[in-house]
Amino acid sequence: MSEVTSIAPADVMDKVSQGAYLVDIRDVNSYQNSHIKNSERIDNESLPTFLREADMDKPIIVCCYHGISSIQAAGFLAQQGFDEVYSLTGGFAAYSLQHPEHCSSL
């Protein structure tokens, strides 16, 4: 099992440009209101499909509201076989304050 590493908002887009998954575990309304560009929302219903289709060799970054729930979710994803797992420090709240230009709505 791999470890979960914290990733700073400033480093997210570099990882994404290198092919990392960026998953958002917030509720659907929050995600639709605003989310990090190129992120994919996953929840308990979509998780099995995501895991079946995911390349476990690619890095994955987990985003939640404030960076607390993402630590647990990232730990779960590491247990599922992802080699490189990150939890976004400060979550979407911190990211959107530092990089509003990378956020969009549906």
Contacts in CASP RR format, 6 or more apart in sequence:
PFRMAT RR
TARGET T0000
AUTHOR 0000-0000-0000
METHOD contacts of the structure
MODEL  1
MSEVTSIAPADVMDKVSQGAYLVDIRDVNSYQNSHIKNSERIDNESLPTF
LREADMDKPIIVCCYHGISSIQAAGFLAQQGFDEVYSLTGGFAAYSLQHP
EHCSSL
1 78 0 8 1.000
1 79 0 8 1.000
1 81 0 8 1.000
2 78 0 8 1.000
2 81 0 8 1.000
2 82 0 8 1.000
2 83 0 8 1.000
2 84 0 8 1.000
2 85 0 8 1.000
3 78 0 8 1.000
3 85 0 8 1.000
4 71 0 8 1.000
4 74 0 8 1.000
4 75 0 8 1.000
4 78 0 8 1.000
4 85 0 8 1.000
4 86 0 8 1.000
4 87 0 8 1.000
5 84 0 8 1.000
5 85 0 8 1.000
5 86 0 8 1.000
5 87 0 8 1.000
6 86 0 8 1.000
6 87 0 8 1.000
6 88 0 8 1.000
6 89 0 8 1.000
7 15 0 8 1.000
7 61 0 8 1.000
7 86 0 8 1.000
7 87 0 8 1.000
7 88 0 8 1.000
7 89 0 8 1.000
8 89 0 8 1.000
9 88 0 8 1.000
9 89 0 8 1.000
9 90 0 8 1.000
9 91 0 8 1.000
9 94 0 8 1.000
9 95 0 8 1.000
9 98 0 8 1.000
9 99 0 8 1.000
10 98 0 8 1.000
10 99 0 8 1.000
12 22 0 8 1.000
12 36 0 8 1.000
12 61 0 8 1.000
12 88 0 8 1.000
12 95 0 8 1.000
12 99 0 8 1.000
12 102 0 8 1.000
13 99 0 8 1.000
13 102 0 8 1.000
15 22 0 8 1.000
15 59 0 8 1.000
15 61 0 8 1.000
15 86 0 8 1.000
16 22 0 8 1.000
16 38 0 8 1.000
16 61 0 8 1.000
18 59 0 8 1.000
19 58 0 8 1.000
19 59 0 8 1.000
20 58 0 8 1.000
20 59 0 8 1.000
20 60 0 8 1.000
20 61 0 8 1.000
20 84 0 8 1.000
20 86 0 8 1.000
21 40 0 8 1.000
21 54 0 8 1.000
21 58 0 8 1.000
21 59 0 8 1.000
21 60 0 8 1.000
21 61 0 8 1.000
22 36 0 8 1.000
22 38 0 8 1.000
22 39 0 8 1.000
22 40 0 8 1.000
22 60 0 8 1.000
22 61 0 8 1.000
22 63 0 8 1.000
23 39 0 8 1.000
23 40 0 8 1.000
23 41 0 8 1.000
23 42 0 8 1.000
23 50 0 8 1.000
23 60 0 8 1.000
23 61 0 8 1.000
23 62 0 8 1.000
23 63 0 8 1.000
24 31 0 8 1.000
24 35 0 8 1.000
24 36 0 8 1.000
24 39 0 8 1.000
24 40 0 8 1.000
24 41 0 8 1.000
24 42 0 8 1.000
24 63 0 8 1.000
24 64 0 8 1.000
24 92 0 8 1.000
25 41 0 8 1.000
25 42 0 8 1.000
25 43 0 8 1.000
25 62 0 8 1.000
25 63 0 8 1.000
25 64 0 8 1.000
25 69 0 8 1.000
25 70 0 8 1.000
25 73 0 8 1.000
26 35 0 8 1.000
26 41 0 8 1.000
26 63 0 8 1.000
26 64 0 8 1.000
26 65 0 8 1.000
26 92 0 8 1.000
28 41 0 8 1.000
28 43 0 8 1.000
30 65 0 8 1.000
30 92 0 8 1.000
31 39 0 8 1.000
31 41 0 8 1.000
31 106 0 8 1.000
32 105 0 8 1.000
32 106 0 8 1.000
33 105 0 8 1.000
34 92 0 8 1.000
34 96 0 8 1.000
34 103 0 8 1.000
34 104 0 8 1.000
34 105 0 8 1.000
35 41 0 8 1.000
35 92 0 8 1.000
35 103 0 8 1.000
35 104 0 8 1.000
35 105 0 8 1.000
35 106 0 8 1.000
36 63 0 8 1.000
36 92 0 8 1.000
36 95 0 8 1.000
36 96 0 8 1.000
36 99 0 8 1.000
36 102 0 8 1.000
36 103 0 8 1.000
37 102 0 8 1.000
37 103 0 8 1.000
37 104 0 8 1.000
39 63 0 8 1.000
40 50 0 8 1.000
42 50 0 8 1.000
51 80 0 8 1.000
54 60 0 8 1.000
54 82 0 8 1.000
56 80 0 8 1.000
56 81 0 8 1.000
56 82 0 8 1.000
56 83 0 8 1.000
57 83 0 8 1.000
58 82 0 8 1.000
58 84 0 8 1.000
59 82 0 8 1.000
59 83 0 8 1.000
59 84 0 8 1.000
59 85 0 8 1.000
59 86 0 8 1.000
60 74 0 8 1.000
60 77 0 8 1.000
60 82 0 8 1.000
60 84 0 8 1.000
60 85 0 8 1.000
60 86 0 8 1.000
61 86 0 8 1.000
61 87 0 8 1.000
61 88 0 8 1.000
62 70 0 8 1.000
62 73 0 8 1.000
62 74 0 8 1.000
62 77 0 8 1.000
62 85 0 8 1.000
62 86 0 8 1.000
62 87 0 8 1.000
62 88 0 8 1.000
63 70 0 8 1.000
63 88 0 8 1.000
63 91 0 8 1.000
63 92 0 8 1.000
63 95 0 8 1.000
64 70 0 8 1.000
64 73 0 8 1.000
64 88 0 8 1.000
64 91 0 8 1.000
64 92 0 8 1.000
65 91 0 8 1.000
65 92 0 8 1.000
65 93 0 8 1.000
66 90 0 8 1.000
66 91 0 8 1.000
66 92 0 8 1.000
66 93 0 8 1.000
66 94 0 8 1.000
67 87 0 8 1.000
67 88 0 8 1.000
67 89 0 8 1.000
67 90 0 8 1.000
67 91 0 8 1.000
67 94 0 8 1.000
70 87 0 8 1.000
70 88 0 8 1.000
70 91 0 8 1.000
71 87 0 8 1.000
73 87 0 8 1.000
74 85 0 8 1.000
74 86 0 8 1.000
74 87 0 8 1.000
75 85 0 8 1.000
77 85 0 8 1.000
78 85 0 8 1.000
88 94 0 8 1.000
88 95 0 8 1.000
95 102 0 8 1.000
95 103 0 8 1.000
96 103 0 8 1.000
END
